[in-house]
Amino acid sequence: MDYTKTATEILAAVGGKGNITHVEHCSTRLRFTLADTSKADRPRLTAVPGVMGVVGDQPQVVVGNDVVEVHEALDRILGTGGRPASGPTDKSAAKPRWGAQVLDFIVGVFQPLIPAIAGAGVLKSLMLLATMFGLSKTDPTFTSLVAISDAVFFYLPLMVAVTTAMKLNSNRLVAMAAASVMVLPSMTAAIAKGTSVFGIPIPNITYSSQVFPAILCVLLLATLERVLTKVTPKPIRIFFVPMVALLITVPATLLFLGPLGFWAGTYFTQGVLWIYHTLGWVAFPLLAVALPFIISIGMHKAFIPYVVNQLSTAKSEMLYNPASLAHNIAEAGSSFGVALRTKDTEMRSTAVSAGISALFGITEPSLYGITIQNKRALWSVLSGAAAGATWLGVTHVSSYVAVGPGLASMSMFINADDPRNIVNAIVGAGIAFATAFVVSLFLWNDAVSVTLRARGAAPLKDVAPGDVLSPVDGEVVALSDVPDKVFAGGVVGQGFALRPASGEFRSPIAGRVTMLFDTHHAIGLTSDDGVELLLHVGLDTVRLGGKHFTMHVSKDDRVDAGQLLLSADLAAIEAAGYDTTTPLVVTNARKFDISGLTTGMMTKHGDPLFHVEKKGSSDAVVS
């Protein structure tokens, strides 16, 4: 992929540099905040090479595993490092819906936290694993390394304050200063004993590991900063604005906003847990089968506050992460099933790459490249996700780290007090993979794939018996007009030639590959009823020795009508001095009656070109 070209085309499709107020990336998506969302051309975005899909009112451009490189290229073009860029000030610009704004805010606050939380959490789970193999929890090494994870969660309010300030374009250090009062040891001790401010008692709440109090704190701080900056004389802004903002924000947080945030987080978490306790293990498969649709519109990020709050307070999470494990691994199983069944090389490559990504917890390449577009793949994912999640629910599997579940992060399910938890997680993942893989093997069919049909690569159905189809787009030429005496004289056989407009050559019949030249410029096919065809790309191109040709099938392969056989770089072949006129001839023509040859017309691959019947028979011979 040309990352700079892709970034340039994406930039143009979202309305240009002036329409971008903020851009960042997660594991697979470029997340834009646009001044005017109506300027985003979604069909144009989707058509950009390397873009798998576009979701959200504020465009989330799904790029997959190349997102870091594309973001870096976009950063170089913007010259902002992903920081806010100047956008238009037209007040008539379309405003995103409030729901989209809330989701964008949640993602902006919590997404930057994931690397620190996930890294520290996985480290702790590995240390717990070590205790299962003899390392003592009182060992100085254990306590020192586990302190890394404990510190991340203890000081989570400070990190949340920073990311919230980043999202609100507020002063990050002042925001951290405001939030730090909530976890200051002397202050927490005073609150525990009972203290007040301005004569009003401060509620006894422990704010370490909390997220919502810090968000509300910085929301007030950012608002005060903007108001105070407008009314404060410039010579004293540097100290007066933060001083007054802190003087108002900190007491307001300790008295009102902190408790409000604490209870908001508590009730939000209790709401999710109520669903879990009410539905029991049924909640697992229900959530797992919903995740492909939730993720496809970007709404899975709304679960981040719940997961982070639950892990930081209860130290475990028992619904979303296990359900995600079943879904992620099911996406992998489905993708590998497609890779095994498909005959299309591009689809196979996409499926293998997407399957590997899904195994490691990144499902967008599989979702946008295969699952959402193809119902049969989607059914295999839903089957695997439901089966795996049912096992995880029945065995009460819990997670202990906020990270995307996958092979590399299975340690997130380690519980030193319950070794069965990780075992059941592995079994559930295996069930999800095996079920999705097997169902995918049974259901997948290239001929009905929406993805393959959209790019004209699906095998052709309902081909009339006896029809030989065009292998390529181009102009039909009489064989006698081909500037090659062997072909023009009918020495090789009867048929026609094409002046190709495309470099992709597809099978004109259903049958087998019976001859394959080492130089990849020609291929011999035999239909199910014995019609022998020779497809010869270019004239005298054997001299190229295979250069500029790519073969997509092997000798003795079974091929369907319309299946890609070989690719050729026509421009390079012509530049080398060769004629790209492509004969297609029936080499055993003496056994057949050939009719319907029409020259001088333009054709597309898959169009019927001529008809073949056995001599003395009216029965069709080609399927």
Secondary structure as the mmCIF struct_conf table of DSSP 4:
data_model
#
loop_
_struct_conf.conf_type_id
_struct_conf.id
_struct_conf.beg_label_comp_id
_struct_conf.beg_label_asym_id
_struct_conf.beg_label_seq_id
_struct_conf.end_label_comp_id
_struct_conf.end_label_asym_id
_struct_conf.end_label_seq_id
HELX_RH_AL_P HELX_RH_AL_P1 TYR A 3 ALA A 13
TURN_TY1_P TURN_TY1_P1 VAL A 14 GLY A 15
HELX_RH_3T_P HELX_RH_3T_P1 LYS A 17 ASN A 19
STRN STRN1 ILE A 20 HIS A 25
BEND BEND1 SER A 27 THR A 28
STRN STRN2 ARG A 29 LEU A 34
BEND BEND2 ALA A 35 ALA A 35
HELX_RH_3T_P HELX_RH_3T_P2 THR A 37 LYS A 39
HELX_RH_AL_P HELX_RH_AL_P2 ARG A 42 ALA A 47
BEND BEND3 VAL A 48 VAL A 48
TURN_TY1_P TURN_TY1_P2 PRO A 49 GLY A 50
STRN STRN3 GLY A 53 VAL A 55
TURN_TY1_P TURN_TY1_P3 GLY A 56 PRO A 59
STRN STRN4 GLN A 60 VAL A 62
HELX_RH_3T_P HELX_RH_3T_P3 GLY A 64 ASP A 66
HELX_RH_AL_P HELX_RH_AL_P3 VAL A 67 LEU A 78
TURN_TY1_P TURN_TY1_P4 GLY A 79 GLY A 79
BEND BEND4 THR A 80 THR A 80
TURN_TY1_P TURN_TY1_P5 GLY A 81 GLY A 82
BEND BEND5 ARG A 83 ARG A 83
TURN_TY1_P TURN_TY1_P6 LYS A 91 SER A 92
BEND BEND6 ALA A 93 ALA A 93
HELX_LH_PP_P HELX_LH_PP_P1 ALA A 94 ARG A 97
HELX_RH_AL_P HELX_RH_AL_P4 TRP A 98 PHE A 110
HELX_RH_3T_P HELX_RH_3T_P4 GLN A 111 LEU A 113
HELX_RH_AL_P HELX_RH_AL_P5 ILE A 114 THR A 131
TURN_TY1_P TURN_TY1_P7 MET A 132 GLY A 134
TURN_TY1_P TURN_TY1_P8 LYS A 137 THR A 138
BEND BEND7 ASP A 139 ASP A 139
HELX_RH_AL_P HELX_RH_AL_P6 PRO A 140 PHE A 154
TURN_TY1_P TURN_TY1_P9 TYR A 155 TYR A 155
HELX_RH_AL_P HELX_RH_AL_P7 LEU A 156 LEU A 168
TURN_TY1_P TURN_TY1_P10 ASN A 169 ASN A 169
HELX_RH_AL_P HELX_RH_AL_P8 ARG A 172 SER A 180
HELX_RH_3T_P HELX_RH_3T_P5 VAL A 181 VAL A 183
HELX_RH_AL_P HELX_RH_AL_P9 PRO A 185 LYS A 193
STRN STRN5 SER A 196 VAL A 197
TURN_TY1_P TURN_TY1_P11 PHE A 198 GLY A 199
STRN STRN6 ILE A 200 PRO A 201
HELX_LH_PP_P HELX_LH_PP_P2 ILE A 202 PRO A 203
TURN_TY1_P TURN_TY1_P12 SER A 208 SER A 209
BEND BEND8 VAL A 211 VAL A 211
HELX_RH_AL_P HELX_RH_AL_P10 PHE A 212 VAL A 231
BEND BEND9 THR A 232 THR A 232
HELX_RH_3T_P HELX_RH_3T_P6 LYS A 234 ILE A 236
HELX_RH_AL_P HELX_RH_AL_P11 ARG A 237 ALA A 252
HELX_RH_PI_P HELX_RH_PI_P1 THR A 253 LEU A 257
HELX_RH_AL_P HELX_RH_AL_P12 GLY A 258 LEU A 279
HELX_RH_3T_P HELX_RH_3T_P7 GLY A 280 VAL A 282
HELX_RH_AL_P HELX_RH_AL_P13 ALA A 283 SER A 296
TURN_TY1_P TURN_TY1_P13 ILE A 297 GLY A 298
HELX_RH_3T_P HELX_RH_3T_P8 MET A 299 PHE A 303
HELX_RH_AL_P HELX_RH_AL_P14 ILE A 304 THR A 313
TURN_TY1_P TURN_TY1_P14 ALA A 314 ALA A 314
BEND BEND10 LYS A 315 LYS A 315
STRN STRN7 GLU A 317 GLU A 317
BEND BEND11 LEU A 319 LEU A 319
HELX_RH_AL_P HELX_RH_AL_P15 TYR A 320 ARG A 341
HELX_RH_AL_P HELX_RH_AL_P16 THR A 345 LEU A 359
TURN_TY1_P TURN_TY1_P15 PHE A 360 GLY A 361
HELX_RH_AL_P HELX_RH_AL_P17 GLU A 364 SER A 366
HELX_RH_PI_P HELX_RH_PI_P2 LEU A 367 THR A 371
TURN_TY1_P TURN_TY1_P16 ILE A 372 GLN A 373
HELX_RH_AL_P HELX_RH_AL_P18 LYS A 375 VAL A 394
TURN_TY1_P TURN_TY1_P17 THR A 395 HIS A 396
STRN STRN8 SER A 399 SER A 399
BEND BEND12 VAL A 401 VAL A 401
BEND BEND13 VAL A 403 VAL A 403
BEND BEND14 GLY A 406 GLY A 406
HELX_RH_3T_P HELX_RH_3T_P9 LEU A 407 PHE A 413
TURN_TY1_P TURN_TY1_P18 ALA A 416 ASP A 417
TURN_TY1_P TURN_TY1_P19 PRO A 419 PRO A 419
HELX_RH_AL_P HELX_RH_AL_P19 ARG A 420 LEU A 443
HELX_RH_3T_P HELX_RH_3T_P10 ASP A 446 VAL A 448
HELX_RH_AL_P HELX_RH_AL_P20 VAL A 450 ALA A 454
TURN_TY1_P TURN_TY1_P20 ARG A 455 GLY A 456
BEND BEND15 ALA A 458 ALA A 458
HELX_LH_PP_P HELX_LH_PP_P3 PRO A 459 LYS A 461
BEND BEND16 ASP A 462 ASP A 462
HELX_LH_PP_P HELX_LH_PP_P4 VAL A 463 ALA A 464
TURN_TY1_P TURN_TY1_P21 PRO A 465 GLY A 466
STRN STRN9 ASP A 467 LEU A 469
BEND BEND17 PRO A 471 ASP A 473
STRN STRN10 GLY A 474 ALA A 478
HELX_RH_3T_P HELX_RH_3T_P11 LEU A 479 ASP A 481
BEND BEND18 VAL A 482 PRO A 483
HELX_RH_AL_P HELX_RH_AL_P21 LYS A 485 ALA A 488
TURN_TY1_P TURN_TY1_P22 GLY A 489 GLY A 490
BEND BEND19 VAL A 491 VAL A 492
STRN STRN11 GLN A 494 PRO A 500
BEND BEND20 ALA A 501 GLY A 503
STRN STRN12 GLU A 504 ARG A 506
BEND BEND21 PRO A 508 ALA A 510
STRN STRN13 GLY A 511 LEU A 516
TURN_TY1_P TURN_TY1_P23 ASP A 518 THR A 519
BEND BEND22 HIS A 520 HIS A 521
STRN STRN14 ALA A 522 SER A 527
TURN_TY1_P TURN_TY1_P24 ASP A 528 ASP A 529
BEND BEND23 GLY A 530 GLY A 530
STRN STRN15 GLU A 532 HIS A 536
BEND BEND24 GLY A 538 ASP A 540
HELX_RH_3T_P HELX_RH_3T_P12 THR A 541 LEU A 544
TURN_TY1_P TURN_TY1_P25 GLY A 545 HIS A 548
STRN STRN16 PHE A 549 MET A 551
TURN_TY1_P TURN_TY1_P26 LYS A 555 ASP A 556
STRN STRN17 ARG A 558 VAL A 559
TURN_TY1_P TURN_TY1_P27 ALA A 561 GLY A 562
STRN STRN18 LEU A 564 ALA A 568
HELX_RH_AL_P HELX_RH_AL_P22 LEU A 570 ALA A 575
TURN_TY1_P TURN_TY1_P28 ALA A 576 GLY A 577
STRN STRN19 THR A 582 VAL A 586
TURN_TY1_P TURN_TY1_P29 THR A 587 ASN A 588
HELX_RH_3T_P HELX_RH_3T_P13 ALA A 589 LYS A 591
STRN STRN20 PHE A 592 SER A 595
BEND BEND25 GLY A 600 GLY A 600
STRN STRN21 MET A 602 THR A 603
TURN_TY1_P TURN_TY1_P30 HIS A 605 GLY A 606
BEND BEND26 ASP A 607 ASP A 607
STRN STRN22 PRO A 608 LYS A 614
TURN_TY1_P TURN_TY1_P31 LYS A 615 GLY A 616
BEND BEND27 ASP A 619 ASP A 619
STRN STRN23 ALA A 620 ALA A 620
#
